Amino acid sequence: QVQLAESGGGLVQAGGSLRLSCTASGSIFRFNAMGWYRQAPGKQRDLVAAVTRSGTTNYVDSVKGKFTISRDNAKNTVYLQMMSLKPEDTAVYYCNAKEVLYGIDYDYWGQGTQVKNT
């Protein structure tokens, strides 16, 4: 059973920074990619940033230059460094891991961590 534990959310003033962490219950090498999604009230859950097993990253346009996703394989952890936060960044942020087994795609999710920008 894969477990993803997020931490690092909270309340931050406009222009401030936060770093989110997502620690997996086992090695993150098993995942093809890991990423961060966010869901604002009344809106759908959208991808923010992702990193593949090989280290390739991608970002939604609205966070390019502000957010940085990284991974520490030794700690089984993926990070999202968020800078220059704005009120529109307020959302619940979810960690996601994608795995392919025998041709079947699996998605795993954390419980979410709230980021609120004032």
Secondary structure, 3 states (H helix, E strand, C coil): CCCEEEECCEEECCCCCEEEEEEECCCHHHCCEEEEEEECCCCCCEEEEEEECCCCEEECHHHCCCEEEEEEHHHCEEEEEECCCCHHHCEEEEEEEEEEECCEEEEEECCCEEEEEC
